């Protein structure tokens, strides 16, 4: 084992932008679809989408089926275009010298492919919910990461959703909530250099 420390990072809201709520607001405005109806659709498909129970194409088909005004191909292009790197992504190469880097994300690999392409050379383990059939905060997805890490004395888990942190804490991981302003980066770097 090269490092004594391991860092586990979420993608959306930590290394890349999240696509909500602006994505949904744009669909509502541009296609004249009630925002509340879109939020209900999102809630209805969320578990199936994040766990891979439905294919990405089925997600867009369901959306177009429920909201016939929405063009699924346009909606997909909008969504993917909103996922952009955040400042922490640029720091990973330096962090890699100080700790094992690992990714634990509720997402679709199809949507974050450009970000993942940058992560694979740096990360020791990448777990994306749609590929493993579990999503945060289900304990199974944390157990998968914990099993892959095995043996690190000091683990920091960073996520932008407060509800995702307790499962990591239950495994003995230090947890850090990623704020929109990026103040968490300085805290993470203090932990890395301690």
Secondary structure, 3 states (H helix, E strand, C coil): CCCCEEEEECCECCCECCCCCHHHHHHHHHHCCCHHHHHHHHHHHHHHHHHCCCCHHHHHHHHHHHCCCCCHHHHHHHHHHHCCECHHHHHHHHHCCCCEEEEEECCCCCCCHHHHHHHHCCCCEEEEHHHHCCCCCCHHHHHHHHHHHCCCCEEEEEECCHHHHHHHHHCCCEEEECCCCCCHHHHHHHHHHC
